Amino acid sequence: MEDIWSNVIDSLKERVGQQNFDIWIKPIHFVSIEGDKVELEVPNRFFKEWINEHYSPQIKEAFSFVTQQPCQLQFSLTPSIPSIILWWGRAINLLMPLVSR
């Protein structure tokens, strides 16, 4: 299963660009795949809504390409506070060079 996620990740890097990948895709954790249902874990509710609105089609396309079958995405929330802090820290580090220009 991790091979599937690894291939999906590689495909998404090319589709969304490095900066968007680092901010929005990298924090996603693969949980499981059963039939056509793919469960992914995200840091918080805002993140879940943003991914659903902006990246679900690309994620579905990448999974479908790798598995050769359509899929449905299900997102669960990461229960720990440290992952949220880590995600915000990454986002701030990536955006700071843009702000200081």
C-alpha positions as CSV (number, residue, x, y, z in Angstrom):
1,M,0.0,0.0,0.0
2,E,2.8,2.4,0.8
3,D,4.1,1.9,-2.8
4,I,0.8,3.2,-4.1
5,W,1.0,6.3,-1.9
6,S,4.6,6.8,-2.9
7,N,3.7,6.7,-6.6
8,V,0.7,9.0,-6.0
9,I,3.0,11.5,-4.2
10,D,5.4,11.5,-7.1
11,S,2.6,12.2,-9.6
12,L,1.2,15.0,-7.4
13,K,4.6,16.7,-7.1
14,E,4.6,17.1,-10.9
15,R,1.0,18.2,-11.1
16,V,0.9,20.9,-8.4
17,G,4.5,22.2,-8.2
18,Q,7.0,22.0,-5.4
19,Q,5.7,24.9,-3.2
20,N,2.0,23.8,-3.3
21,F,3.2,20.2,-2.8
22,D,5.1,21.2,0.4
23,I,2.3,23.2,1.8
24,W,-0.8,21.1,0.9
25,I,0.2,17.6,-0.1
26,K,3.1,16.7,2.0
27,P,1.2,17.0,5.3
28,I,-1.4,14.4,4.1
29,H,-1.0,10.9,5.5
30,F,-2.1,7.8,3.7
31,V,-4.3,5.6,6.0
32,S,-5.8,2.9,3.8
33,I,-7.3,1.8,0.5
34,E,-10.2,-0.7,0.4
35,G,-11.8,-1.2,-3.0
36,D,-12.3,2.2,-4.4
37,K,-12.3,4.0,-1.1
38,V,-9.1,5.8,-0.2
39,E,-8.7,7.2,3.4
40,L,-6.3,10.1,3.9
41,E,-5.5,11.9,7.1
42,V,-5.2,15.7,7.2
43,P,-4.1,18.1,10.0
44,N,-7.3,20.0,10.6
45,R,-10.8,20.9,9.3
46,F,-9.6,24.0,7.4
47,F,-7.0,21.8,5.6
48,K,-9.6,19.2,4.8
49,E,-11.9,21.8,3.2
50,W,-9.1,23.4,1.3
51,I,-7.9,20.1,-0.1
52,N,-11.5,19.1,-1.0
53,E,-12.0,22.4,-2.9
54,H,-8.6,22.7,-4.6
55,Y,-6.8,19.4,-4.8
56,S,-9.3,16.5,-4.7
57,P,-9.5,16.2,-8.5
58,Q,-5.7,16.0,-8.8
59,I,-5.5,13.5,-5.9
60,K,-8.2,11.3,-7.4
61,E,-6.6,11.4,-10.9
62,A,-3.2,10.4,-9.4
63,F,-4.8,7.5,-7.5
64,S,-6.7,6.4,-10.5
65,F,-3.6,6.6,-12.7
66,V,-1.6,4.5,-10.2
67,T,-4.2,1.9,-9.4
68,Q,-5.9,1.9,-12.8
69,Q,-9.4,2.3,-11.2
70,P,-11.5,5.2,-10.1
71,C,-11.5,6.1,-6.4
72,Q,-13.4,8.0,-3.7
73,L,-11.5,10.1,-1.2
74,Q,-12.3,10.1,2.5
75,F,-10.5,12.5,4.8
76,S,-10.1,12.0,8.5
77,L,-8.6,14.5,10.9
78,T,-5.2,14.0,12.6
79,P,-6.0,13.9,16.3
80,S,-2.8,15.4,17.5
81,I,-2.0,19.1,18.1
82,P,1.7,18.7,17.2
83,S,0.9,17.9,13.6
84,I,-1.1,21.1,13.3
85,I,1.8,23.1,14.7
86,L,4.2,21.4,12.4
87,W,2.0,22.1,9.4
88,W,1.7,25.9,10.2
89,G,5.5,26.0,10.9
90,R,6.2,24.6,7.4
91,A,3.7,27.0,5.8
92,I,5.2,30.0,7.6
93,N,8.8,29.0,6.7
94,L,7.8,28.6,3.0
95,L,5.9,31.9,2.9
96,M,8.4,34.1,4.8
97,P,10.8,34.6,1.8
98,L,7.8,35.8,-0.2
99,V,6.8,38.3,2.5
100,S,10.2,39.8,2.9
101,R,10.7,40.7,-0.7
